[in-house]
Amino acid sequence: MDEIITNLIKDNKILEAKMIAIKNLFFNKKKYYYYLGLCLIAEKNYDAAIRFFNNAIKHGLNHYLLYYNLGTAYLEKNQNQEAKNCFYKSIELNSQHYNNYLNLAYIYLMENNVKSAYRTIKTAISLFEEPKILQIEKKILKALNS
């Protein structure tokens, strides 16, 4: 069921994803709120997505992707501290999701905290062999030296 809903969201079939989540997950509240939150993010309804993700947490969901997506919703709302808290919680639950590090570095750059952005990217480099991260490191290094 989870894969069906996420594939529908990826294919931008949001209404269909919502209907399946409502029909099949209503009695599993943590998944119900989580997947409807994903649908709301896809619709760019970040306030509602935040409420739904927080309800998933209240119903016992404690998963790195929940916190990653909640952080993304907060980031879209420019609520940077809340976003950082979520990305750090996501890393605590699973340090192998490199998008958390990229989002943290991005927030630090938005806050003009280039040193923290660089430290975050260096941590990511030590964990992942990802060319995208190396490119970002070079750009941050340039900003540090200018």
N, C-alpha and C positions, 0 to 999 in steps of 0.2 A: 504494500500500500504506500509506504513512504516513497519508494522510487517512482511510482506512478504519479504521485502528487508533485514531486520535485521536477520530473520530466515535463509535466504539463505547465508548470511555472516557467521553466526554461524555454518552452515553446510558446510562451505568452498566451496560454489558454487559461487565464486566471479564473474566470468564472467556473469553468469545468473543474479546475483544481479545488476551488472553494466548495463546490457541490459535493465532490467526493470526500473531502475532509469533513464536511458537516454530516454527511450520510454515514460515513464509516468510523469516524473518530470521536463522535460526540460524547461517548461514555469514557473515552480515554482523554481526560481534560488536558493533560500536559501536552500530548501530541496535537490535540485539537487546537489549542491556543498557539502552539508553535507553528503549525502549518498555515493557519489563517494569518499569523504574523508575517510569514514569508510572502503570502499572497498580497498582503497590504504593502509590504516593501516594494513588491513588483509594481504596484499601483501608485507608488510614491506617496502613500498615506503614512508618513513616518510617525505621527502622533499616535495613531491607532495601532500601528505595528509595535511601538514601544509598550503600549498598554497590554497588547496580547502576549508579547514576549514576557513581560513581567508577571502576567497571569500564569504562563507556563512554568515560570520559576516557583510561584506560589503553590502550584500543584505538584511540585517535586521534580521537575525536569532540571537536570544539572549536566549540561552537555556543552562542549566547547563551541559547537556551531551555533547554539542558542546565544551564547554570549558574544560570539563574533557578529552575528546578525543584529543583535541588540546594539552592539557598539557601532555598527554601520548605520543604523537608524539614528542614533544619537549624533554621529558624525555629520549626517545629512542635515541635521537640525542645528549644527554648529554648537552642540553641547559637548565641548571637547573633553572636559574632565570626566563626565559620565562615560563617554566613548572610551577614553583611556582605561578607566576602571574595568570596563567590559572586556577590552582586548587583553588586559593583564589577567583577568579571570579565565579567559579562553586559553591563554598560554599556560596558566597553572593547570588546567584540565588536560591540555594537549599541546605540548611545545612544538609539535611538528607541522603546524599550520602556518606557513610563512606569511600569509596575508595579514595576520595580526601584527607582525613586525613592520610590514610596509605601512599599514595604517597608523601605527604608533609613530613611525618616523615622519609620516606626512603631517600628523598633528603637531609634533615637535617643530617641524619646519614652519607651519602656520603660526606657531607661537614664537617664532624667531629664536628657538632654542636649538641651534644648529649642533651643538655638542651632544645633546641628548639624542638627536636624530642620528648622528654619526655612531654613537654607542649602540643604539638600537639596530642599525644596519650591520655593524660589526658583529653583533650577537647573531643576527640572521645568517651572515656569511659563515660563521663558525658552525652553524647547524645544517645549512643547505648548500647544495651545489646548483645554484640557480643563476643563470646569466643576467636576468633582470635585476637581481639584487646587486650584482657587481657594477652594473651601469648606474644604479642609484647611488652607490657608494662613491663613484667618481664624481658625480654631480654635487653631492654633499661635501666631499673633500674640497672641491673647487670653491664652494661657498665658505668653507672654513678658512681657506687661505686667501680669501679676497677681502 
